[in-house]
Amino acid sequence: MSVVMLPLVGLAAAWGGFWWMLLPAYAWYLTTVLDGVLGLNEANPDPQTETRALFWHRAVTVVWFPLQFAAIFGSIWHATHSGHLSGLEKLGLFFGIGVLSGTIGMVYAHELLHQKSALERWMGDLLLASTLYSHFRTEHLLVHHAWVSTPRDAVSARYNEGFYRFFRRVLREGPASAWRAETRLLARAGRSPRDRRNPFWRYGALQGAMIVLALVLGGAQGLLLFVFQAFIAIWQLELTNYVEHYGLTRKHLGGGRYEHILPRHSWNASHTASNWLLINLQRHSDHHYKPDRRFPLLQTYGKDEAPQLPFGYPAMTFMAMVPPWWRRRMNPRVRAWRRQFYPEVTDWGPYNRGELPMPRNAL
């Protein structure tokens, strides 16, 4: 399903006009329609399946960077040299490419960064650099997975927090949080932030190389188009982050201690087509419970173990962009989740306002 989007980039680049709309129409709306037709897939694969049996599943994520790289930088050269695209057509094209690098590239980068092999991690780093969001690797692995649904995690959306307020907060806090985590980790080993082991050196070098390439291929206009597609990709990533944990909190046990992460702390979705496109990202409850499990083996959970989204991510992220609509649909679900799993908690105010203590020993 992801590879189908590449010819759509070609059509938008060659024909201009409104052909760029095929990309969001395919990734968002067609997938949502297919979810309605195909329904839920609640079957669970054997989690003990050996990695060598997943060759083709791994291959599509590994080869995605060169494909996305060609789409982005080939389009920069084409848009700035062909002369047949208007300014609005160029923006439309790079909006569509941002949909590609956000809907597919960011999801594949997320999968790759969780793996142990150097090749897969490098491919993940390169995908993030192509959207100028390299710090996501640190923030996701060192902060999000350790402290999701606690005050330490910036991308755990609070109850009643609208997406736009959340987005501004994450853009402001995320890079500083990632830097703090890496430098504290280095300090625990007696190393300074300038140490070569600090991955921010790599982040800066990779992102700088992408910026220079955009300038070489398309000048100032090429750079602006590159930054525009990166922003669209980041916007989609953070929309997804917003949906994944909205209003869900781990119980504070006192003294900065929080309960262990459980499937109940992530929204789960078993919608068939959107899980195909997003390589099972919507089985998010299991991903947080077993973060080293490869995407084909992720398990789904029933409502007695994990809260369920009414629709797949494409439809939910669209809803999140209209905060009153989102709150009307999701706040009752959060309140029901609280009654189901934490009937003993009587005051949710500190959770809602993010006023609970920072977790002990958090980076």
Disulfide bonds with the S-S distance in Angstrom:
none
